Amino acid sequence: MLALMTLAPGLHARLLIMVEKSDTAMKVGSGDVPVLGTPRLLALAEQATVRAVADALEPGQTSVGTRVALEHLAASPIGTHVEIAAELTEVDGRRLVFAFTARDARATVATGTIERVVVDRERFLARLSG
């Protein structure tokens, strides 16, 4: 049985990035314009969720992504600073629900939710080699 006593709504993390060529839709293959690509934005949002709960998980535990809802609202060109913030809003057993936002100086870039599930790292990896 996984112990989830330290996980509680309100845990949060923020990332601040500057959009670089490697972050663009052109580079990640999701489009042909030099702006922050949606797949890269999602990866950053997931990174923020992982950071938000990293210190609250028990040794040997990790979380894996299971569901995403993302609304990409505004384009962020190369050189733009974007802040991605994630907050744990719900804990339902092993299921964790996060709300996230991404903002730059001009606008809200994206909003959404990410669900993750807490797993035992070794058991999870053992099932893959099964």
Secondary structure, 3 states (H helix, E strand, C coil): CCCCCCCCCCCEEEEEEECCHHHEHHHHCCCCCCEECHHHHHHHHHHHHHHHHHCCCCCCEEEEEEEEEEEECCCCECCCEEEEEEEEEEEECCEEEEEEEEECCCCEEEEEEEEEEEEEHHHHHHHHCC
